[in-house]
Amino acid sequence: MRTVSFQGDQLTSGQRRRFELQQRLKHAFINPILEQQVQETLKAVEARKEQGIKPERIWLLERQETGTTCVAEWMGF
């Protein structure tokens, strides 16, 4: 989330309406169940960090190549 400060600046009425709409829509799209799951996951990650457990490796290196890929090989010919 991005926080912007316009201290001393004035918003036009259109900008103010757009800002208020964005704030209302932001809260309307947050699914309460999803938000709860995200919070539980973040707590679990923090607990693992405190215990010194490394995060699970999701991505594995299958192969490492150099040079330009031949389109024929890429297409399976």
C-alpha positions, 0 to 999 in steps of 0.5 A: 500500500502506498501512503501519499502526503499532500500537506498544505495542498488542496484537492479539487472536488473531483479529486476528493470524490475520486479519493473517497471512492477509492477508499470505499472500494478498497475496503469493499474488495477485501474478503474477510476470510481471505484477510484472516488467512493472510494474517494467520500466514504472516503470523506463522512466517514471523514465528518461523523467523523467530525460531530461525527456521528457513522458509520453504523453497518453492522455486527450484532451478531445473537447468541453467543454460547460456546463449540464445535459445533456438526457436526450433528446439523451443518448439520441440522440433 
